């Protein structure tokens, strides 16, 4: 499993809607696997593996309801 500590956008695997933006804060030993549910088609994003600390933000297409 490969983990990254770079800014990225997680999109829906079905309709490709940008769901969340991930901003890397600092590198560290923490490891997280993110998977996001699409509010448009109810499908899920592919799993994104993030290392270190990070922020998550909404995109212009969606809002965040639960973390």
N, C-alpha and C positions, 0 to 999 in steps of 0.2 A: 504494500500500500504506500503510495507516494503522498507526502504532505507538502503543502506550499505555504509560504508566508508572504504572499503578494496580493495586492488589491485585485478584486475580480467582481464580476456580475454573475449571479446564478440565475439561469433561465429554465423555463419549463421544458421538459424533454419531449413533450408532445406539440405544443403550439408555439414554442420558442419565445414566449412573453418574458421579458426581464422581470424577475421576481424580487430579488434583493441585491443590494450592493454590499460587498464585504471590504472593509478597509483594514489593512494590517496595521497594528499599533506597535508591537515590538515582538521580536523573536523570543522564544522561551520553550520550556519543556512541555507546555500544554499541547494536547492534540485533540481536535474536535472534528467530527464528521457531520456535515450539514446536508439536510435534505429538505426541500421546501415544497409545500403544496400550492398548486396554482388555483387561484380563485376564479379563473375564467373557465378552464376545462376540467378542473378537479384532478388532473394528473399530478405527478411529482417530478421534481428536478432530478438530474443525476446526482449522486453523492459527491460532495466537494470536501476534500480533506484539508483542513487548515491547521497549521502549527503556530504556536505563540498566541499572544493576545490580539483581539480584533474587535472592531465595531461592526454592527449590522445596521443597514438603513434601507428604507423603502425606495422604490423607483417611482417614476412618474406614472407608471401603469397600475401600481398596486399599493396597498397599505399593509402594514404588519399588524396582525390581530393577536398573535400568541407566539411566545418564544419558549 
